[in-house]
Amino acid sequence: MKLEFGVFPNGKKKVLTMSYDDGPIYDRRLVEIFNKNGIKGTFHLNSGRDSSDGWSLSAEGCIELFSGHEISCHGKNHPHMTELSDEENVNEIVADRLMYENRCGYVIRGMSYPYGAFDDRVIANCRDAGMVYARTVHSTEGFGFPTDFMKWHPTAHHNNERLFELLDEFLNADDDKTRLMYIWGHSYEFDRDNNWDLIEKFCEKAGNRDDIFYATNIEIYDYITSMNKLNISADGTLINNPTATEIWFYADDELMSVKPGETIRLGEKK
């Protein structure tokens, strides 16, 4: 029996995620654009920012605003983590977790590196603080999935001159390869550069499509991690899912799924 994993819910082979940093007030308009087009984003926030500055969102306001999206860490004080001690790095991330976990009601497990600065020591510090993924600022202009989630390189910044060329390539791909398009940036850049129309056009073109799985960073991490934990019998006819995530796959070109905690025998009627 031929088994094909690596597909996402309902057999989708295209995945789109958006990633925005710093928590400025301009995230409000960005979230409206995402919601209108059925797109999900991950928002990396700094718990040390004070909304009294007129530029930053309040911690309380973030909870309602980012409902349906993901709140993630970005360092309490947005530091260059390569310049801090191990203890300071851990404290920067734990401060973010304490601030937002107590308000949003879920465990925060991801981040983006402030200024894109990281090294192996910083990665170890972030893991110690409970992080399972971290986004860099190194754009690949490709559609691959990370081999190391602590060095998660995005496809492109939204100001990349090839943004719509890359989007067309992503949308028009018609082979069997699974692709991830990962766009990052800062919402204040749209206001600064007077180009809100750029992200509006991007989301209108990329959003509300039946062939794309729209996901937050942690949803992608959880799905791939759960898929890799499936237990499969020696002859490939028994599949056990020990995780909390429903996993989809093809068996002899038939789309199937195995639910959380379920064991299925292929060839039997469910």
C-alpha positions, 0 to 999 in steps of 0.5 A: 500500500502506498502511503503519502504523508506531508499533506495538511487538513483536507489534503491541502498541499499549500500553506500560508502563514503571516508573521508580524512583530512588535505589537504597534497600533497598526496591527489593528488595521492589519488584523482587519485585512487578515480577517476579511480574507480568511488569513491567519497571522502570528504576532510577536509581542514585547511585554515591556512596551507601554501603551501609554506611548501612543504607539504600542497596543495594550496587553489587554487589547491584544487578547481580543484583537488577536483572537483566532490568530497567535500571540508569540514572544519577541523579548520583553525589551526587544533586545539583541539576544546575542549580547545578553547573558543566558539568564537575561535571555531566558528572563526576556522570554519568560516575561513575555510568556507570563504577561500574555499567557495570563491573559490569552489562556493558552501556552505560548511556545514560539517567538521571533528573534529581535533584530533577527539576532541569534546564535546557537547559545541564544537558541539553547536559551530560548529552548530553556524558556519553553520555545519550540520555534523561532522565526529569523529574518533570513528570507529564502524566496522559497516554499520549503518547510523548516528542518530546524524550527528554531531557525525558521526562515521565512519566504520573504518580507512583504516589501520584497520586490518579488512578492507578487511574483512569488505569490503567483508561483505559489498559487499556480503550482499544480504539482504534488509538492507541498508548499509553505509561503511565509511572509513577515514584517511590521505593520507600522511599515505600511503606515510609514511607507504609505503602502497599505494597498500592498498588503490589501492586494496581497491578501485579496489575492492570496485569501479565501481560497479552498486549496490553501491551509491558512495557519498560524506558526504554532499550528504548522509546528504542531501539525508537522510535529504530530505527523512525525509522531504517528506509529505505523505498523511494519506492513503499513496497514495499521496507523496509530495517532498518539497526538491531539491533532487529526492527521491527513494522508493519502493511502493508494491515492485515497484521502484519509485521516486518523483522529487523535488517539485513534488507531485505524487499519487500512482497508477496513470501513471506518 
